[in-house]
Amino acid sequence: MPEQRFSLFSGKAPSMDSLAFRLAGAAEAVRQVAAGRSLPDAIQSTCQDLHADAASRGAIQDIAYNAMRKLGTARFLTGRLTKRPPEPEILQHLLICAFTLLLQADGSSLRYEPFTTVNQAVLAASSIRGAAKAKGMVNAVLRNFLRGKDGFLQQAAEDGTARWNYPAWWIAQVQEHYPDQWQSILTVGNNAPPLTLRVNRRRSSTDSYLALLQESGISADIIGPYAVRLAHPMPVHRIPGFKEGLVSVQDYAAQLAAPLLGLKDGMRVLDACAAPGGKSAHMLELADIRLTALDCEEKRLAMIHQNLDRLGLHADVRLGDATQSDWWDGRLFDCILADVPCSASGIIRRHPDIRWLRQPDDGKRLAALSAAILDNLWKKLRKDGKLLFATCSIWPEESIGQADFFAFRSDAKRLDAFGQLLPTFNGLNDHDGLFYGLFQKIG
Ligand SMILES: C[S@@+](CC[C@H](N)C(=O)[O-])C[C@H]1O[C@@H](n2cnc3c(N)ncnc32)[C@H](O)[C@@H]1O
């Protein structure tokens, strides 16, 4: 269906394996994020419209993800180098994606020669519907940048958002809450994340899995009791034993949840916000528990089923709202995991679009939802039972502030857990920023 395939383009589209095609696709995805859509959804719909093949999809994804990590600088440069916002709007995003590639010089070799990026951006502009007249402008802007690169980058370094690539309110919030660590938190958030695997202890061990990787010529490190970090990320279908359920993809910080609960065979356990099922699966790998995996998003329940099936595990997967009780059979749980919805401010390296999509008061709104979830779940925990409260946020109002919910309860005792883990990338110490608070019901 050529009309649908090339709706982004007028007339003949550049060939799918060209950088021009991929720059245009990434620009469209970045445009959609600027309009409020999440990056994975934007990439998915753009690639579908363009009928992009796997290689193109990968390249579009690469450029668009990098654009999110350099959006502050790229927007700054677009503003400095154009007299007025380029039109049609997609040209702004095309320039942003092209700048992103030109900025890849930092300390490493460029993936594309600068002249290739410029020429292909011009070709993309000349093919994008309604943008052909502006191809001269794209050429001039990118060449002007290359001519005065050092000066422009010097100017960018003096502007907070352009320097750090986060909205000003985000930078201010990290500085306020983490006055000693704010620079490293922001820096880690701009790194591409590692691919960390959790070894399914029912089927393998970190040592034997590492040996299997070595046999396949894949270098990796053991970074935790079940955690193996690949030296270079790769698609899951190429990961040895993935299809057979030997391993799952899971950040090391997320792998800390299940062991905290001290699970024993036969326990009744609730994972109240379970999709896509990463922590549910880990709990089931650790003990023969009877697990209820609840989530309020029907579409996401399929992901839990898929993960458990692949790993050979079983749970009672239910659609339900953790602030309500209509999904509950009235029997108390021995353990509850409440991995509540949050701003995701601790997993920015994996979701670099989030910083541009969130609003400053999102944390408060989400904190109110998680307070309602905790209040409801606490009533479903038996005496002496444990509730693990988890978030992937670094905002105190969502994490430590919520944990205070329990401080005022005479029937709750706080147990040792990790508290706030900050995003870290330091040798083998490499994880996202999650919060864990563990509480036991007493009295
Ligand atoms: C942080 S994710 C959970 C990740 C999951 N625990 C894992 O490790 O794979 C939060 C989940 O909470 C779900 N959720 C949001 N509000 C909910 C509610 N009121 N009741 C139940 N689930 C909810 C979302 O659909 C989302 O899947």
The ligand as an ORCA input file, in Angstrom:
! r2SCAN-3c Opt
* xyz 0 1
  C       6.042     -0.132     37.650
  S       4.901     -1.043     36.715
  C       5.087     -2.642     37.411
  C       6.281     -3.405     36.910
  C       6.247     -4.864     37.348
  N       6.125     -4.998     38.777
  C       7.486     -5.619     36.893
  O       8.440     -5.771     37.664
  O       7.506     -6.080     35.739
  C       3.387     -0.514     37.398
  C       2.172     -1.294     36.914
  O       1.079     -0.868     37.721
  C      -0.100     -0.959     36.956
  N      -1.120     -0.162     37.658
  C      -1.288      1.180     37.664
  N      -2.304      1.526     38.458
  C      -2.792      0.373     38.981
  C      -3.866      0.054     39.854
  N      -4.622      1.015     40.383
  N      -4.105     -1.235     40.148
  C      -3.322     -2.217     39.611
  N      -2.311     -1.979     38.763
  C      -2.034     -0.708     38.468
  C       0.326     -0.456     35.598
  O      -0.547     -0.936     34.590
  C       1.733     -1.037     35.482
  O       1.704     -2.247     34.774
*
